Amino acid sequence: MRRFVFWVVAGFVLFSLGHTKTASAASGTMYTWTPSKLYKSSTGTAYYKKINSGTAVAAYGKSNSRYKVKVGGKTGYIQAYNLTAALTKKTVYLSSKLYTTSSHTKYTSVIALNQKVYVKESANGMYHVHVIGTNKNGWIYKSHFTKPSATSNSGTTSQTQPLSSETTSTQTTTTGGTTSETQTVSTSSTSSATLKGLDVSHYQSLTQSSFNKMKSEGYSFVIIKATEGTTYTDPEFYTYYKYARNAGLSVHAYHMIGNSTTTASQHIAEAKLFYNVLSQTKAKTGYVFTGYAFEDVEETTSNGITATWWKNSAPVCIGYFLNEMKTLGQTKVGLYADYYDWTTYLENNTGFWPSDTKIWLARYNVTLGTEADVWQYTSTGTIDVDGYVDLDISYDSDF
């Protein structure tokens, strides 16, 4: 009888040990790279709690696109796409667009400099990131994680940003009264100094004092949104134009492309709207429009522009618009584009538009990396307004 009990007990112990070993066979440590729900099952919608991004979990294998995990003493399931085997925390050192894919054709928002992110993976020279403290995910250029050389200056941060080996001059941009960015910038053969500027639209709440402050802080020019597509006029264009001219700023305007059609008539119609709005500035504000008229060519949620359009149609469509502006009588024209689109699709196809077209490029980077007349170097500058503004540098004395 005693021998029987011994073997029963021993068998129970062996069974228990084997069962425990099987239950503990975790496939490894994984990390929540985005905020995640700890579901009660591998298929249901009920969940125990929410897990912060950057949390380490013990994973026990995948079922129905979810991993069984243990975290904080609780076992549940997390969506596989919310987990990654490796996670790195990085700082974005330059204002950056958050693109929807690594092909960087469309972006959802702009991430401020010094923002902390979790990096999941990389592709095409970009990092796939989650912006810590938000619900934002997307792709950012790797170059935006390179820390510019910096020196301390009375509690402020000074960033030196060289553009080329040409003759250079230095200027300081004060943003919000706290951060100064000292930019070593190349000057063209026609300009002995670089000029500070910014671009605005109705998205900024501006007053006459706002433009006066721009002038007092050393800004020389402003580029204001006027139109978009074939029917839209920015509701603040004439008001801001008058304020800027009153403040003594050099004032220019831009039109946002509204379509991705390849027919000439649509682009010509957009040019006509833009020209007609600019031609009314004298009647509306008391000032004749004397600046440059830029076509802003970039992807929006409504214009349908794709990588295919950029590759096959962009240069000729831009030509339809800018040549029509010249025909109508606007002698000063320009083109705005992202650095990638310019260097990939446009730089070698400039013969479609007027040869004296000014080039205005956006690149939120430590260097511009190519020739241009105006460089939009950040979208998170601050002046005496609510929200951020785009800041620019011009190498052309016309600005």
N, C-alpha and C positions, 0 to 999 in steps of 0.2 A: 504493500500500500504506500509506503513512504517513497519507494522507487518510482512509482507511477506519478505521484505528486511532483517529484523532482523533475521528471521529464516534461510534464505539463507546464510547470513554471518555467523551465529552461526554454521550452519551445515558444512560450509566450514572449519571453525576453528577446529571443532571436527574431521573432516576427516583428516585435515593436521596433527593434533597432533597424531592421530592414525597411520598414515602413517610413521611419523618420528620415533615413538617408534618401529615399526616393523623393519625398516631399521637399527636401532641401536642395535638390539639384537645380540651382538657378543657372540660367544661361549666361549670366554676367550682369555687371552694373551698367545701367543705361541712364540717360539724362533727359528730362523734359526741357526741350529747347524753346517751347512756347508754353503759356499757361494751359493746363490740361485738366480734364475731369477724370476722377477715379470711379469708373463705372462698377456696378454691382455684378454685371455679367458680361460675357463676350459679345452679346448681341443687343441687350436692352438699352433703354434710355435713362433709367434711374441710376443715380450716382451718389457716392458717399460724400465727396467733398471735392473742392478744386485744389489743384496742385500748382504752385508757383513755377515759373520758368527757372531752369537751372537746378532743379531738384534731382538728386541721385536716387534711383530706385533699383531694387533687385528684381530682375526680369526672369520669368520662368517659362518662356516660350510664347509663341504667337498662335492665336486662334481667332478666326473670323476678322482678320485685320486689326486685332487688338492684342497687346501683350498682357499676360497675367503678371502682375507686379506686387511687390510688398514695399510699402513706404510708410514710415511713422507708425509701425506696428499694425497697419491695416493692409489687407490683401484685396486687390480688385483688378480692374482692367483699364488700360490706357490705350487710346488710338495709336497705331503703329507710327503714323506720320508725325505724331507729337513727340516721339522719342528718337534719340540718336545715340550711337555708341561712343561718340567723342564730342566734346563741347568746349569751345574756347570763348573766353570773355575778352572783348576788345573795345577800344575807344575810337570813335569816329573823330578824326582831327580836322576835318573840313566839312562844311555844309554840303550835304549829299542828297541826290535824288534817290528815292527808294523804288527801284524798278520791280515790275511784276515778274519778270523772268530774267535769266542771265543773258538773253539776247538784247536787253536794254532798249526796247522799242517804246514801251509805255511805263509811266511811273505814277504812283498813287499819292505820294507826299514827299516832303523835303525834311531831312533829318538834320538837326542843328549840330554844329561842331561841339566836340567834347561829350557827345551822347554815348552811353554805354550800350553795347549790344552783345548778344550771344551769337557766335558763328557756328553754323552747322556743317557747311560744306563749301566747296569752291568750284567754279567753272567759268571758262571764258574770261579770265582775268577779273572775276567778281566773287564776292562772298555772299552766301545765303544767310541772312541774319534775322534775328528777332530783336526788336528794339525794347530793351528792358524797361518795365514800368508802363508799357502800352500794350495794345493788341495788334501792333504793326509788324508785319513780316515782309521780306522782299530781298532784293539783290542790290548791293552797293559795290562800286569799283574798289578793288584792292588798294589802289593808290591813295584812297581817301583815309586809309588807316596808317599812313606813314606820317610820323610826327615831324612837322617843320622845325628847323632849328629855332630855338627860342632863347631869349634873354629876359631877365627881370628888369622892369622899369617902374619903380615906385608902386609896386603892387599890381601892375597891369601886365598883360602878356603881349610880347612883341614878336611878330612872325615875319621873317624875311623870306620873300618869294621871288627868286630870280626867274626871268623869262628867257633870256638869250644872252649871247656874248656881245651884243651890240652896246653902244653907249647907253648908260643907264642913269636914271635919276631916282630919288627916293621921296616918298610921301607917306604920311601917316593918316589912316582912316580911323576915326573914333566912332565906335558903335555903342550907343547907350551910355556914353560917358565913362565906361569901365574898361573896355578892351580896345587897344590900339593895334592895328595890323600895319607894320611898316613894310611896304612893298617895294622891292627893288625891281623896277620895270624898264623894259627897253624903250627907247624913243626912236621914232622914225626920222628919216632924213628931213622931213618937212616940219618937225616939231621939236622944240628944245626942251619940252617938259611934258609930263603926263598930266591928265586932268581927271579929277574925281567926278563921278556922276552916279545916278541911280535911275531906276525905271519903276513906274507906278501905274496903277489903274484904280477903278472904283473900289477895289478890294481894300485899299487903304483909306482910312478916315483922315483927310488932310484939310487944313485950314490955311489961310494966308500966313499965319505965323509959322506953320510947318515949313513952308517954302522959304520964308525968311530965315529960319533956323538952318536949313540946308545951305543957304548962301553964306551965313555967318560961320558955318563949320567947314567952309572951304570947298563945297561942291560947286562945280562949274556948269554942269548940264543935267537935264532930266529928259527922259524919254517916256512919253505918256501914251497909254493905250487909247486908240481912237475908235477902231471898228473891228468887226469880225464877220466873216462870211459875206453874204450879199445884202443883209438887212440890219445888222446890229450896230448901234453906235453906243460907245461907253457913256453912261449917263453923267459922268463927271469930267469928261474930256475938256469941254470948253471952260468949265470952272477952274480946273487944275491948270489949264493952259494960261488962263488969265493970271492966276496966282503966281505961277512960275515966272511969267514975263514981268509982272509987277516986282518980283523979288530980284530981277536982274539976271536970271539964269538963261542959259542957252537952251532952247526947247525944241525937242524933236518928237516924232510920233511913230507908233507902230500899229500894224493891222495883223490880227491873228487869222491865219488861213483857216477857212471853214469847210473845206471839202477835199476829197482825194480823187475826184474825177480827173480824167485825162483830156477832157474836151476844153478847147481854148475859151469858149464862150463863158464858162463858169468863172474862170480865173480873171477874165476881162471884166466881168460883172463885179467881182470883188474889188478890183482896182478902181472901177468907176465910183463905187460907194466911198472908198477911202479918199479918193481925190475930191469928191464933192463935199465931204465933211471937212477936209482941210481947207478947201476954198472958202468956207464960211466963217473962218476964225475971225476975220476982220469985222464982219457984221455982228458976230456973237460976243467978241471980247474986246474989240478995239485994236487988236494987234493982227497984222498980216502974218501968215505962217511962212517962216523963212528957214525952217530947219530941214533935216533929213526925214524922209518917209520910208520906214522899214517894213518889209514883209516878214512877219514872225512865222517861220515854218517849223512846226513841231507837232507831235501827236497829242490829241486831246481825246476826251471820252466821246466826242460827237463827230469828229471830222473823218474818221475811218482810215487814217493813214497807217500803213503797215510797212514792214521791211520790204515787201515786194514793190510797193509804190515808190519807196525811196530808191530802190535799185533800178527800176525801169522807167519811172516817170518824173521824178522830182526836178531835175534840171530844166526840162522843157516846160513844165508847169510854172516853175518860178519865172522862167523867161516870159511866158504869156503875161504874167502879172506886172513885172517890173518894166517890160517894154511898153505896156499899155500906160503905165504911170508917166513914162517919158512922153509918149504920144499926146497925152492929155495936157501936158505942160509942167509936170512936177520934175524939175531938173535934178534935184538931189534925192537919190534913192539908195536904199540899203537892204541888206538881207540879214536876218537873225536865224541862227541855227545852233544846235548842240554840237560840241566838239566832235563827237563820234560821227554824227551824220555828215558834218562838213568834211572831215578827213576821209570818210569811207565813200560817200556818194557825190559830193559836190565840188570838192577842191580841184579836181581834174576835169570838170565839165562847166567851167565858167563862161564858155563862149555862147551860152544860150541867153545871157542877160547883158545889160549895158556894161561896158568895160570900166566905167567909173563908179560902179556900185560899191558902197561901203560895206564891209563885213563886220558883223557884230556876233561874237561867239560866246556861248555859255560853257564854262568848264569850272567846276568847283574843285579845284586841285591846287597843288603847290606851284604848278607852272601851267601856263597856257599851252605851250608846246607847239605852236604854229603861228603864222603871221595873221594878224587881224587889225582892224581899225579900233574896235572897242571890245573889251573883255568883261563879261559878266562873271565875277569871280565868287560870288556868294549870293544866296537867296535868303539869308537870315541876318542881314544888317538891320540896325535899329536907329531910328531918329525919334523925334518927338511925335510918335504916332502909335496907334494900337496895332500890334502885330509886327511882322517882319517886312523888310523891303529888299529888293535886289540891288546890289551895289556893283558899280562898273568903273572901269578905267579906260580912258581914251588915249590913244597915241597920236591923234590927229588934231591939229590946231583949229579945224573947223568946228570942233565941239567946245 
